[in-house]
């Protein structure tokens, strides 16, 4: 018997468009690096940044880990923590002012919610709830599992298991949509979920390094997801 899959979404660079934030961060951070003596232009900065992401040097981390790794690559030893303290407030303020939902997020969620229950599994600070509420998106999600609130973090299987419990579904009845192979696709695959990788993200630089990082499907835009979901049969 065919049933309707439960669909979980990541937030950052999946439902949330972070490109304005990324461009702002890059400009401010490059200025700070050069103030500390890095002497690097934006082209070379991007080359180093992209190499760090491509080579998994930030592990499962986010922008703060990226700051530390860029400092290691571009400044003498010991500069990482002082630079992070200087840029941390800028990161927090820019998240609030520049994060926004992707243009096709609401149409996609509206279409999917006609026939599917939806949820979120995301590594985010608690302030992301303000963006969700201000956009009026709470109505779309039966389950919202945010790392800073539940004190678990992807790729820990426990955060996915918590979401599955709240959704009252088995992993095989669920789809995970996310941009990162290491924190979204691999752990979801390992639990038996169907996976959809989105590629409008800096983490499109990642290439699969194991079988568990191979997504079931790939989408370049959120608007492609409803058609992909139609192909998925849950028993």
NORBELZI-V736703 format. One record per pair of residues at least 24 apart in sequence whose C-alpha atoms are under 8 Angstrom apart, sorted by the first residue. I is the first residue (numbers start at 1). J is the second residue. D is the distance in Angstrom with one decimal. If there is no record, write none. Layout:
i = [I:I]
j = [J:J]
d = [D:D]
This chain:
i = [1:2:2:2:3:3:3:4:4:4:4:4:5:5:5:5:5:5:5:6:6:6:6:6:6:6:6:6:7:7:7:7:7:7:7:7:8:8:8:8:8:8:8:8:9:9:9:9:9:9:9:9:10:10:10:10:10:10:10:10:10:11:11:11:11:11:12:12:13:13:13:13:14:14:14:14:14:14:14:14:15:15:15:15:16:16:16:16:16:17:17:17:17:18:18:18:20:20:21:21:21:21:24:25:25:25:29:32:32:33:33:33:33:36:37:38:38:48:50:50:53:53:53:53:54:54:54:54:55:56:60:60:60:60:64:96:96:99:100:104:104:104:105:105:106:107:108:108:108:108:109:110:111:112:113:117:117:118:118:119:119:119:119:119:120:120:120:121:121:121:121:121:121:122:122:122:122:123:123:123:123:124:125:142:143:154:154:154:155:155:155:155:155:156:157:157:157:160:172:173:173:179:179:180:180:181:181:181:181:181:181:182:185:185:185:185:186:186:186:186:187:189:189:198]
j = [235:233:234:235:233:234:235:115:116:173:233:234:116:117:173:174:175:233:234:116:117:118:119:167:169:173:174:175:116:117:118:119:174:175:176:177:118:119:120:121:174:175:176:177:118:119:120:121:122:176:177:178:120:121:122:123:176:177:178:179:184:120:121:122:123:178:122:124:179:200:201:202:102:177:178:179:198:200:201:222:101:102:105:222:99:100:101:102:105:99:100:101:102:98:99:100:98:99:94:95:98:99:94:90:91:94:87:83:87:71:74:75:83:75:75:74:75:73:202:205:202:203:205:206:203:205:206:207:206:206:154:155:182:183:88:127:131:131:131:221:222:223:222:223:137:223:222:223:225:226:140:140:226:226:140:141:142:142:143:143:144:145:163:167:144:145:146:145:146:147:159:160:163:146:147:153:154:147:148:153:154:148:149:167:167:183:184:187:182:183:184:186:187:187:187:188:191:188:234:234:235:203:204:204:206:206:207:208:213:214:215:213:212:213:214:215:212:213:214:215:212:213:215:222]
d = [5.8:6.3:5.7:5.3:7.4:5.6:6.3:7.0:6.0:7.8:8.0:6.7:6.4:7.6:5.2:5.1:6.6:7.9:6.2:6.0:5.1:5.9:7.6:7.7:7.6:6.4:4.7:6.2:7.0:6.4:4.9:6.2:5.7:4.7:6.1:7.4:5.7:4.5:5.1:6.4:7.3:6.0:4.8:6.1:7.7:6.2:4.8:6.1:7.7:6.0:4.8:6.1:5.9:5.4:5.0:8.0:7.8:6.2:4.9:7.6:7.4:7.2:7.6:5.8:8.0:7.7:7.6:7.9:6.6:6.9:5.3:7.8:8.0:7.7:5.8:5.9:6.4:7.4:7.4:7.7:5.8:5.9:5.8:7.6:6.6:5.6:4.2:5.4:7.9:6.4:5.5:5.4:4.8:7.3:5.6:7.0:6.0:7.4:6.2:6.7:5.2:6.4:7.7:7.9:7.0:7.7:7.0:7.7:8.0:7.7:7.9:7.8:7.9:7.6:7.3:5.8:5.9:7.8:8.0:7.3:8.0:7.0:6.9:7.1:7.7:5.3:5.1:7.5:7.7:7.8:7.9:7.4:6.8:6.5:7.8:7.6:7.9:7.8:7.4:7.9:6.2:5.9:6.4:7.5:7.9:7.6:6.5:5.6:7.4:6.9:6.8:7.5:7.2:6.2:6.6:7.2:6.5:5.9:7.0:4.5:5.6:7.9:8.0:7.9:4.7:5.8:7.5:4.9:6.1:7.8:7.6:7.1:7.0:5.1:6.1:7.9:7.4:4.8:7.2:5.9:6.4:6.2:7.9:7.3:6.3:5.3:7.2:8.0:7.0:4.5:6.8:8.0:5.8:7.4:6.3:8.0:7.7:7.4:7.2:5.7:7.4:6.4:7.1:7.6:7.6:7.0:7.8:6.8:5.3:7.7:7.8:6.8:7.3:5.7:7.3:6.1:4.7:4.5:7.4:8.0:7.5:7.5:7.7:7.3]
